């Protein structure tokens, strides 16, 4: 996904595959960081089993793109 697509989306949760191009990282690196040291990512993540989810609005706030 692009940043514009994320902003236009009404999804509550994003995946590492969706945010990776926006932050210039590999999705698997995001997953590994979410498991090992989530505090270093700078945005909240939820890991359940093998699934990693990122709440869309806090992610946009992290990027400085949240509108209100």
WOKA-V74743 format. One record per residue. N is the residue number from 1. RES is the residue in one small letter. SS is DSSP state (H for helix, E for strand, - for the rest). PHI is phi in degrees with one decimal (NA if undefined). D_LAST is the distance of its C-alpha to the last C-alpha in Angstrom with 1 decimal. Layout:
N&RES&SS&PHI&D_LAST + N&RES&SS&PHI&D_LAST
//
This chain:
1&x&-&NA&21.9 + 2&x&-&-95.4&20.2 + 3&x&H&-60.4&16.7 + 4&x&H&-61.6&16.3 + 5&x&H&-67.6&17.8 + 6&x&H&-64.6&15.6 + 7&x&H&-62.9&12.4 + 8&x&H&-79.1&14.3 + 9&x&-&-70.3&15.6 + 10&x&-&-111.3&15.1 + 11&x&-&-66.5&17.0 + 12&x&-&-80.6&16.1 + 13&x&E&-121.3&18.3 + 14&x&E&-116.1&19.4 + 15&x&E&-109.0&22.8 + 16&x&H&-56.9&24.1 + 17&x&H&-61.9&25.7 + 18&x&H&-77.1&22.5 + 19&x&H&-91.0&20.7 + 20&x&H&-53.2&24.0 + 21&x&H&-64.5&24.1 + 22&x&H&-71.6&20.6 + 23&x&H&-100.5&21.5 + 24&x&-&70.5&25.1 + 25&x&-&-131.1&26.7 + 26&x&-&-84.4&29.1 + 27&x&H&-57.6&27.8 + 28&x&H&-66.0&30.7 + 29&x&H&-66.7&29.8 + 30&x&H&-65.2&26.4 + 31&x&H&-60.6&28.2 + 32&x&H&-63.6&30.7 + 33&x&H&-64.7&28.2 + 34&x&H&-61.9&26.4 + 35&x&H&-79.6&29.8 + 36&x&H&-88.1&31.2 + 37&x&-&-147.3&28.6 + 38&x&H&-60.6&25.1 + 39&x&H&-65.1&23.9 + 40&x&H&-80.9&24.7 + 41&x&-&-70.4&22.3 + 42&x&-&94.5&19.2 + 43&x&-&-137.7&17.2 + 44&x&-&-70.9&18.2 + 45&x&-&-138.0&20.9 + 46&x&E&-125.8&23.2 + 47&x&E&-118.5&26.8 + 48&x&E&-130.6&29.2 + 49&x&-&63.0&32.6 + 50&x&-&-97.9&32.3 + 51&x&E&-93.9&28.8 + 52&x&E&-120.7&25.7 + 53&x&E&-127.6&22.3 + 54&x&E&-122.9&18.9 + 55&x&E&-66.5&15.8 + 56&x&H&-60.9&13.6 + 57&x&H&-63.4&10.0 + 58&x&H&-62.6&11.4 + 59&x&H&-64.9&13.4 + 60&x&H&-64.4&10.7 + 61&x&H&-63.7&9.3 + 62&x&H&-57.3&13.0 + 63&x&H&-80.2&13.3 + 64&x&-&77.4&10.6 + 65&x&-&-112.3&9.3 + 66&x&-&-74.3&6.0 + 67&x&-&-105.1&3.7 + 68&x&-&80.1&0.0
//
